[in-house]
Amino acid sequence: MTINGQLSLREELRTLKSEDRPTIIKAIATAREFGDLKENAEYHAAKEKQSFIEGRIKNIESKLSNAQVIDVTTLNITDKVVFGSTVCLLNLDDKSKVTYKIVGEDESNIEKGLLSYKAPLAKAMIGKNINDFIEFNMQDFKKNFEIIKIEYT
């Protein structure tokens, strides 16, 4: 994962532990005061949310402990697409430009230009150089791109 991905997960973990967990514990305590737990919808909803929060905490902690954080700014690479690089592509079919940063799965967000390294387009770009062409096959059509810029930020 990238440094930003790690920071984002650490912030989410902090929020889950210091804000969400205490809030749900209070909600469960309040719901218990309503009486019979078998028919207490508020209690069951709060317990379900607590289960989700605890599961997410374990998931994030596991990812952080097993993650290899890559700082692309420290790598000695020029003009080659690697994990963490930002790539500007020219669509050769309609001459439009699009920019993607290749990131880990947890930080991918296509609307923000963050493309998972496991995405087919990212796989097609990795290892390529500036001015290389990419023929990207989608379900019903092909798209042709040229790599016009690579940044390591």
Buried (B, 14 or more C-beta within 10 A) or exposed (E): BBBBBBEBBEEBBEEBBEEBBEBBEEBBEEBEEEEEEEEBEBBEEBBEBBEEBEEBBEEBBEBBEEBEBBEBEEBEEEEBBBBBBBBBBBBBEEEEEEEBBBBBEBBBEEEEBBBBBEBEBBEBBBEBEBEBEBEBEEEEEEBEBBBEEBEBE
